[in-house]
């Protein structure tokens, strides 16, 4: 599966190269769930971010990479004011952070802006809450010690993510719910790494 971008020459940018070579640095991406079709339908920002990251490491793609980065930056500036919220947008902000060039001054460094925007959106989506019933392996009695305010029902979580008509016990729903948890943990680790 590849994405073809037409420009003065024909470039073929393989999305698989992102999963094969770069996605190990971002723990929130699930190669079975985040296929090019799914990502493209859910978030232009994540799709563009994945393509820009892939192009930045591909030979002969400098011009395409520059255009993708400009488009990605334009989308990133619009998101905080647009009201768009999704797990994929949080992932997109996280995907961009490892390859951001540092600014000349701390006020020019977009890392903090990207990270804080990702955290804000994640909290708006309740990614910090434990999904019940949980399919994650936890020690016995763990959930008994968790306050109800720190939990969210699986159906409600799917509804927030735009999958309200999906059965919460289906394999696809469980994968989506696990992705929520994985994205929150990844964001937590990323935040601690940059503090």
N, C-alpha and C positions, 0 to 999 in steps of 0.2 A: 504494500500500500504506500503510495507516495503522493506528494503534493507537487503539482507542476505550476511554476510561476512564470508567466510569459513576460519577457522584457526584450531588449534588443537581441539577445540570444535566448535560447530555451534553457532554463535551469530546472533540474529535477532535484527537489529537496526531499530526502527520505526522512519521514517522521520517525521511522524505526531507529534511525541513528541517534535520536534523542534518547529513546528508551535503552538502547544498547550501550551508549557511551556516557550519557549525562544524567539520566534519571536516578541513578543510585545516590546522587547527592540530594535528592528531594524525596523524602520518604512518603509523601502524601499521594503520589501518583500510583495508580493501579493500572498496569498495562492491559489487563483484561477489560477494565471498565473505561479507562480513558483512551479509547480508540480515537483516531482522527475524526471520524464522523460524530461521535458523542461529544468530544471536546468542542468541535466547531459549532454544534447545535446549542451547546450550553454557554460558551463564553468566547467571544471574539478575542478578548484580551489574553486568555490562556492560550488559545490557538496561535495567536501572533507571537506570544512570548516563547512558546515551544519552537516555532519556526525560526525566530530570531536567534535563540540559543543554538540551534542546530546549524544555522548558516554561519554563525561566528566562528565555528570550528571546522567548517567545510572549506576545502580548497577551491579557489576561484569564485567564491560567493560574497566577496567584500561589498560589491555594489548592492546586491540583494539584501545583505545583512543590514546595511545602512538604511535602506528604505523600510525594512521591517522594524528596525529599532525606532525610527521616527514615528511610524504608525503606532507601535507599542507605547511609546511615551505619550503620544496624543491620547490614546485610550486611557492610560493611567491617570492623566490629569482630569479627564472627564468623570471618572468613576465616583470620586467622593461627592460630587455634586449631582450625580444622576439619580441616586437612590437605588441603583442596581446592587443586589446582594446575592451572592451564591458561594457555595463551597469552592467552585472552580475559580472565582475571582480571587479568593484567599490564596488558592494554589498558585495563581498567576503572579501575585505579588511575591510569593515565596520563591518561585522559579527564577525570578529576575535578580534576586539579591546576590547570589554568589558571583555573578559576572558583571556587577556594576562597578564602574571605575570610580575611585574615590574622588571627591571634590577637592579643590584647592584649599578650601576652608570648610569647617564642619557645617556651616550653614548651606554650603553647596552640595553636600553629600546627601543623595536621595535615599540612601539605605534606611535611615531613621524614618523618613516619610513613608516609604513602602512598608516597613515593618509595622509602624503605628496604624496605617490604614488597614493592613491585613488583620491586626489584632482587633481593631474597632469593628470591622465587618464580621469577624469570627464571633465576637461577643454578641453582636446584633442577631446572629443566626443561632445562638445558644450552643456553639460548638464545644464550649467548656463544660456542658452538662453531660452526665452519663445517660446513655440511651437504655431504656427499659422496655421490654425484657432484653437483657444484654446477652449477646452471643460470644462475648469476649470471656476468656478463661480468667477467673478471678479467684483469690483465696476464699475458702468457705467463711461465710459470715461477713464478707467485705461490704456487701450492699446493705446489710443491716445497720452498719455504722454511718451510712451516707444519708444526709438530710434530704427530704423530698424536694426541697428547693434546688438542690444540686443535680436533679434528675429530670429527664424529659421522656415522655412516652414515644415509642418508635413511630407510631402513626403521626404524631404531632411533628416529629423531626422530619419525616418524609414530606409532610404538608408544607413545612417551612421551605424545604428544598425544591418544591415544585413537583413532587411525586405523590401527591395526596391520594390519587386513585390506585396506587400500587399496594398490593397485599404486603403487610409488614413482615410476614414470615416467608416470603418468596426468596429464592436465592439472589435475585437481582437487588431486592430491597436490603437484604442482609449485607450485601457487598457495599451498597451505598451508605448504609449506617456505619459499617466498619471504616469506610473512607472518611466519614465525619470525625470519628475518633482519631484516626491516623493523622488527619490534617491538624487537629488540635495539638496532638503530641509533637508533631513536627514543628509547628509554630512555636510551641513552648521551648523546644530545644534550640531553635533558631534564635529566638529572643534572648535566651540565656547566653548563647554563643556570641552575640553582638553587644551585650551589656558590658 
